[in-house]
Amino acid sequence: MIFETQRLIVRKLILADLIAFHNLESNPNVLKYATGEIKSFKENEKELNSLIAKYNSINNNFWIYAIVRKLDEEFIGTVALVKDNLDDEIGYRFIEKFWGFGFASEICEALILYCKTIGVKKIVASVVDENIASAKVLEKFNFKTVNKFISDDIQLPETKYELIL
C-alpha cells in the first residue's frame, strides 16, 4: 500500500489488474480529456507491464498506481505522480462507472497529504478546460491557475494549476 483514504487504497499495479486497467484505458469517455489514445487489449497489457517494471527502475520519475476500493478491493482507477521537467505533476483516472461518487476529491486530498509526507514542495496538475468537474476538484483544494495553453497532444485548451505544499 502506498497510501489510503477512508474508502480507497492506493497500491502498486499488478498483472491481475489487466482487465480493469484495459477497461479504464480503452474507454473513450475516460480518455476524452486525457493524453493517450484508446489501445487494444494487447497494447494495454504491454503498457501495464511497462508501468510495473518502472517500480524497480533507478531514477524512475513516472509513477502510476492502482486505486482500489477498500470495500471489495475492486480496481477503480489510477493515480499518477510524474516528474515533468522541474514540476511534480499529479493526475488520476477512474473507470466511468465510478464517476460521481466523490472519489476524485477523496483521492486528491489524500494525494496532497502523501506528497507532503514524501517532501514534495509543489504539485501541479493540468486539466482540459471542458473538464469542469476536474477543475472544480483542484480548486476545492486551493490549487491556483498558473498557465492557460493549447495542449500539444490533444489540441484542446488546458489550464495548468499548482499548489504550494
VOBA-1610 file (N, C-alpha, C; in pm, whole numbers, padded with zeros to 5 digits, always signed):
BEGIN
Met+00084-00118+00000Met+00000+00000+00000Met+00088+00125+00000Ile+00053+00221-00083Ile+00124+00348-00090Ile+00060+00446+00008Phe-00071+00462+00000Phe-00148+00539+00098Phe-00293+00498+00087Glu-00374+00544+00183Glu-00515+00509+00182Glu-00600+00628+00223Thr-00728+00617+00192Thr-00828+00715+00233Thr-00934+00637+00311Gln-01041+00703+00342Gln-01149+00636+00414Gln-01204+00517+00334Arg-01218+00535+00201Arg-01280+00430+00119Arg-01186+00363+00019Leu-01064+00418+00004Leu-00977+00374-00105Leu-00838+00336-00057Ile-00775+00249-00134Ile-00635+00213-00113Ile-00562+00243-00243Val-00444+00304-00232Val-00357+00325-00346Val-00240+00229-00329Arg-00218+00147-00430Arg-00112+00046-00426Arg-00047+00034-00563Lys+00062-00041-00568Lys+00128-00065-00696Lys+00035-00146-00787Leu+00047-00120-00914Leu-00025-00200-01014Leu+00029-00343-01011Ile-00057-00438-01043Ile-00018-00579-01054Ile-00078-00636-01182Leu-00024-00747-01227Leu-00073-00808-01351Leu-00221-00844-01343Ala-00270-00877-01225Ala-00411-00912-01208Ala-00504-00793-01235Asp-00449-00673-01245Asp-00529-00553-01275Asp-00559-00539-01424Leu-00508-00627-01507Leu-00512-00607-01652Leu-00651-00583-01708Ile-00749-00662-01673Ile-00882-00646-01732Ile-00941-00511-01694Ala-00932-00474-01566Ala-00985-00345-01522Ala-00903-00230-01580Phe-00771-00247-01587Phe-00684-00145-01646Phe-00722-00122-01792His-00748-00230-01864His-00791-00219-02004His-00927-00147-02012Asn-01018-00179-01922Asn-01148-00113-01917Asn-01130+00038-01902Leu-01038+00079-01816Leu-01009+00220-01793Leu-00947+00284-01917Glu-00844+00222-01970Glu-00762+00281-02076Glu-00818+00262-02217Ser-00930+00193-02229Ser-00991+00176-02362Ser-01125+00247-02372Asn-01163+00321-02269Asn-01291+00390-02269Asn-01274+00531-02326Pro-01338+00563-02438Pro-01323+00695-02498Pro-01370+00808-02406Asn-01467+00783-02319Asn-01513+00887-02226Asn-01407+00918-02121Val-01335+00817-02075Val-01226+00838-01979Val-01113+00916-02044Leu-01083+00883-02168Leu-00968+00943-02236Leu-01003+01073-02310Lys-01127+01114-02305Lys-01172+01233-02379Lys-01086+01356-02349Tyr-01050+01375-02224Tyr-00973+01493-02185Tyr-00830+01456-02143Ala-00785+01340-02183Ala-00655+01292-02135Ala-00559+01265-02251Thr-00434+01271-02217Thr-00332+01229-02312Thr-00345+01079-02331Gly-00329+01035-02449Gly-00334+00892-02473Gly-00448+00855-02565Glu-00423+00754-02643Glu-00523+00705-02737Glu-00577+00572-02686Ile-00696+00540-02732Ile-00755+00411-02696Ile-00665+00301-02750Lys-00636+00205-02663Lys-00544+00097-02700Lys-00617-00036-02699Ser-00561-00129-02773Ser-00613-00266-02774Ser-00576-00334-02642Phe-00636-00450-02621Phe-00604-00527-02501Phe-00455-00557-02495Lys-00397-00599-02605Lys-00253-00631-02609Lys-00168-00508-02580Glu-00206-00394-02635Glu-00132-00270-02609Glu-00141-00231-02462Asn-00259-00248-02402Asn-00274-00217-02260Asn-00198-00316-02172Glu-00190-00440-02216Glu-00110-00539-02143Glu+00038-00499-02144Lys+00085-00456-02258Lys+00224-00410-02270Lys+00247-00286-02183Glu+00152-00193-02185Glu+00161-00071-02104Glu+00163-00103-01955Leu+00075-00193-01912Leu+00071-00232-01771Leu+00204-00294-01730Asn+00257-00383-01811Asn+00387-00444-01780Asn+00497-00340-01771Ser+00493-00241-01858Ser+00591-00133-01856Ser+00580-00050-01729Leu+00458-00018-01688Leu+00438+00061-01566Leu+00484-00016-01443Ile+00457-00146-01439Ile+00501-00229-01327Ile+00654-00236-01323Ala+00717-00249-01438Ala+00864-00255-01444Ala+00928-00127-01393Lys+00861-00014-01411Lys+00917+00115-01366Lys+00934+00121-01215Tyr+00857+00043-01140Tyr+00870+00047-00994Tyr+01012+00012-00950Asn+01080-00070-01026Asn+01215-00113-00991Asn+01324-00039-01068Ser+01286+00058-01149Ser+01384+00133-01227Ser+01452+00239-01142Ile+01581+00248-01156Ile+01657+00353-01088Ile+01621+00486-01153Asn+01604+00588-01072Asn+01569+00723-01119Asn+01435+00729-01191Asn+01343+00642-01154Asn+01210+00646-01213Asn+01142+00778-01175Asn+01084+00845-01272Asn+01013+00970-01245Asn+00869+00965-01297Phe+00816+00844-01312Phe+00683+00826-01369Phe+00613+00714-01292Trp+00542+00750-01187Trp+00477+00653-01101Trp+00327+00652-01127Ile+00275+00535-01167Ile+00131+00517-01182Ile+00091+00405-01086Tyr-00008+00433-01003Tyr-00054+00337-00903Tyr-00201+00304-00925Ala-00241+00189-00874Ala-00381+00148-00878Ala-00458+00211-00764Ile-00584+00245-00791Ile-00678+00286-00687Ile-00780+00173-00675Val-00795+00120-00554Val-00892+00012-00531Val-00982+00051-00415Arg-01104+00002-00420Arg-01198+00025-00309Arg-01164-00068-00194Lys-01168-00016-00074Lys-01147-00098+00045Lys-01258-00202+00059Leu-01379-00161+00026Leu-01497-00245+00043Leu-01479-00385-00016Asp-01429-00388-00140Asp-01420-00516-00211Asp-01289-00533-00289Glu-01195-00441-00269Glu-01065-00443-00337Glu-01077-00437-00489Glu-01188-00381-00538Glu-01207-00367-00682Glu-01124-00250-00734Phe-01053-00274-00844Phe-00975-00171-00912Phe-01073-00072-00973Ile-01055+00058-00938Ile-01149+00158-00990Ile-01079+00269-01069Gly-00945+00272-01067Gly-00876+00376-01142Gly-00728+00378-01114Thr-00664+00485-01161Thr-00520+00502-01140Thr-00491+00643-01092Val-00379+00655-01024Val-00330+00784-00980Val-00185+00795-01029Ala-00147+00916-01068Ala-00012+00937-01123Ala+00064+01041-01042Leu+00193+01015-01026Leu+00290+01111-00974Leu+00403+01113-01075Val+00415+01225-01145Val+00508+01232-01257Val+00598+01354-01241Lys+00728+01333-01255Lys+00822+01445-01257Lys+00825+01496-01401Asp+00765+01614-01422Asp+00756+01674-01554Asp+00850+01794-01557Asn+00966+01774-01614Asn+01073+01874-01608Asn+01103+01904-01461Leu+01073+02024-01415Leu+01101+02058-01275Leu+00981+02038-01184Asp+00864+02014-01242Asp+00741+02005-01163Asp+00708+01861-01125Asp+00643+01848-01009Asp+00584+01721-00969Asp+00436+01730-01005Glu+00396+01650-01103Glu+00260+01657-01155Glu+00178+01541-01101Ile+00052+01569-01068Ile-00039+01465-01023Ile-00150+01447-01126Gly-00213+01332-01121Gly-00327+01305-01207Gly-00398+01180-01159Tyr-00519+01162-01204Tyr-00594+01042-01169Tyr-00700+01018-01274Arg-00735+00892-01289Arg-00841+00850-01381Arg-00923+00744-01310Phe-01053+00747-01337Phe-01142+00647-01280Phe-01221+00579-01389Ile-01247+00451-01371Ile-01337+00378-01460Ile-01472+00450-01455Glu-01534+00466-01570Glu-01652+00551-01582Glu-01764+00516-01484Lys-01786+00391-01456Lys-01897+00356-01365Lys-01873+00404-01223Phe-01752+00452-01193Phe-01720+00503-01059Phe-01719+00656-01054Trp-01758+00721-01161Trp-01769+00866-01161Trp-01889+00907-01075Gly-01878+01024-01013Gly-01990+01082-00941Gly-02006+01034-00797Phe-01907+00962-00744Phe-01914+00914-00606Phe-01820+00987-00512Gly-01758+01095-00560Gly-01667+01171-00476Gly-01527+01113-00464Phe-01495+01013-00545Phe-01363+00950-00536Phe-01251+01045-00578Ala-01277+01132-00677Ala-01173+01225-00722Ala-01133+01320-00610Ser-01229+01376-00540Ser-01198+01464-00427Ser-01125+01389-00318Glu-01171+01269-00290Glu-01109+01187-00185Glu-00964+01155-00218Ile-00939+01118-00343Ile-00802+01080-00380Ile-00714+01204-00391Cys-00767+01315-00438Cys-00689+01438-00449Cys-00643+01485-00311Glu-00734+01485-00215Glu-00698+01527-00079Glu-00588+01438-00021Ala-00603+01308-00037Ala-00502+01214+00015Ala-00370+01226-00061Leu-00377+01252-00189Leu-00256+01267-00269Leu-00177+01390-00225Ile-00246+01497-00192Ile-00180+01617-00140Ile-00105+01583-00011Leu-00172+01513+00080Leu-00108+01475+00206Leu+00010+01382+00183Tyr-00006+01287+00092Tyr+00103+01195+00060Tyr+00224+01270+00005Cys+00201+01363-00086Cys+00311+01442-00143Cys+00384+01521-00035Lys+00309+01574+00061Lys+00373+01645+00173Lys+00464+01550+00251Thr+00416+01428+00277Thr+00495+01335+00358Thr+00622+01288+00289Ile+00624+01290+00156Ile+00746+01248+00085Ile+00834+01366+00048Gly+00798+01485+00098Gly+00885+01601+00082Gly+00867+01684-00043Val+00758+01663-00114Val+00731+01743-00233Val+00688+01883-00186Lys+00742+01985-00249Lys+00713+02124-00209Lys+00602+02190-00289Lys+00581+02140-00412Lys+00480+02199-00500Lys+00431+02089-00595Ile+00301+02085-00617Ile+00246+01992-00716Ile+00168+02071-00819Val+00165+02017-00939Val+00090+02078-01048Val-00005+01975-01108Ala-00105+02026-01177Ala-00198+01941-01249Ala-00250+02022-01367Ser-00265+01957-01481Ser-00320+02022-01600Ser-00454+01959-01632Val-00551+02045-01663Val-00688+01999-01688Val-00739+02065-01815Val-00797+01986-01904Val-00864+02040-02022Val-00980+02127-01973Asp-00991+02246-02027Asp-01090+02343-01979Asp-01234+02289-01982Glu-01266+02202-02077Glu-01400+02145-02084Glu-01430+02049-01968Asn-01325+02003-01903Asn-01339+01906-01793Asn-01365+01982-01663Ile-01482+02040-01654Ile-01518+02129-01542Ile-01512+02055-01408Ala-01555+01931-01404Ala-01555+01856-01277Ala-01414+01844-01220Ser-01316+01814-01305Ser-01179+01800-01256Ser-01123+01934-01209Ala-01155+02040-01280Ala-01110+02173-01239Ala-01167+02209-01102Lys-01293+02176-01080Lys-01357+02206-00951Lys-01289+02132-00836Val-01247+02008-00861Val-01177+01933-00756Val-01048+02004-00718Leu-00970+02045-00816Leu-00844+02114-00786Leu-00869+02246-00713Glu-00967+02321-00759Glu-00997+02449-00695Glu-01046+02430-00552Lys-01117+02321-00526Lys-01164+02288-00391Lys-01047+02275-00294Phe-00932+02227-00345Phe-00814+02207-00260Phe-00710+02318-00278Asn-00759+02434-00325Asn-00679+02557-00331Asn-00566+02557-00434Phe-00578+02475-00537Phe-00485+02487-00649Phe-00513+02620-00718Lys-00408+02685-00764Lys-00421+02815-00831Lys-00383+02802-00978Thr-00450+02876-01062Thr-00420+02878-01205Thr-00285+02946-01227Val-00197+02881-01306Val-00067+02941-01337Val-00044+02960-01487Asn-00121+02889-01569Asn-00098+02900-01713Asn-00219+02846-01789Lys-00248+02908-01902Lys-00351+02857-01994Lys-00284+02836-02128Phe-00315+02725-02194Phe-00246+02689-02316Phe-00329+02591-02398Ile-00287+02568-02521Ile-00345+02463-02606Ile-00249+02345-02598Ser-00303+02231-02560Ser-00217+02113-02543Ser-00160+02069-02677Asp-00034+02026-02674Asp+00032+01977-02795Asp-00031+01848-02844Asp-00068+01761-02750Asp-00111+01627-02787Asp-00257+01619-02830Ile-00349+01677-02753Ile-00490+01664-02788Ile-00551+01793-02844Gln-00470+01896-02856Gln-00510+02021-02920Gln-00635+02085-02860Leu-00647+02080-02728Leu-00759+02142-02659Leu-00707+02245-02560Pro-00785+02349-02531Pro-00744+02446-02429Pro-00732+02378-02293Glu-00622+02404-02224Glu-00597+02348-02092Glu-00555+02457-01996Thr-00571+02427-01869Thr-00523+02514-01761Thr-00429+02434-01675Lys-00315+02497-01645Lys-00220+02435-01552Lys-00242+02499-01415Tyr-00256+02414-01314Tyr-00278+02457-01178Tyr-00157+02417-01094Glu-00135+02490-00983Glu-00030+02450-00890Glu-00076+02471-00747Leu-00016+02392-00660Leu-00042+02404-00517Leu+00092+02398-00446Ile+00122+02503-00369Ile+00243+02504-00288Ile+00210+02429-00159Leu+00293+02331-00125Leu+00264+02249-00007Leu+00335+02300+00117
//
